[in-house]
């Protein structure tokens, strides 16, 4: 098994640079960083479509 190690900063930078993703939220403390990313643009779907009723 091959393991690949990256720092937390490297992971966050890679996600931020990824095409098709945008940062939705960010919370930072001295020893903690939380970021939430979403696809761009988020698919606009009706509830009926999402639930496969339409």
C-alpha positions in Angstrom: 0.0 0.0 0.0 1.4 3.4 -1.0 0.7 6.3 1.3 0.9 9.9 0.2 1.3 12.6 2.9 0.4 16.2 2.5 0.2 19.0 5.0 -3.2 20.4 5.9 -2.2 23.6 4.2 -1.3 21.7 1.0 -4.7 20.0 1.0 -6.6 23.2 1.5 -4.6 24.9 -1.2 -5.3 22.0 -3.6 -9.0 22.2 -3.0 -9.1 26.0 -3.3 -7.3 25.7 -6.7 -9.5 22.9 -8.0 -11.6 24.0 -11.0 -15.3 23.5 -10.4 -15.1 24.0 -6.6 -15.8 27.1 -4.6 -15.3 27.8 -0.9 -18.7 28.0 0.8 -17.5 28.6 4.4 -14.3 29.0 6.3 -13.7 28.9 10.1 -10.1 29.4 11.4 -8.7 29.3 14.8 -5.0 29.2 16.0 -4.7 25.5 15.6 -7.8 24.6 13.5 -9.0 25.3 10.0 -12.3 24.2 8.6 -13.4 24.9 5.0 -16.5 23.7 3.2 -16.3 23.5 -0.6 -19.2 23.1 -3.1 -19.4 22.4 -6.8 -19.9 25.4 -9.1 -22.6 25.9 -10.1 -24.6 23.8 -7.8 -27.2 21.9 -9.7 -30.5 23.7 -9.7 -33.1 20.9 -9.4 -36.7 20.9 -8.3 -37.5 18.8 -5.2 -39.5 16.5 -7.4 -36.5 15.9 -9.6 -34.2 15.3 -6.7 -36.6 12.8 -5.2 -37.1 11.2 -8.7 -40.8 12.0 -8.7 -40.7 14.0 -11.9 
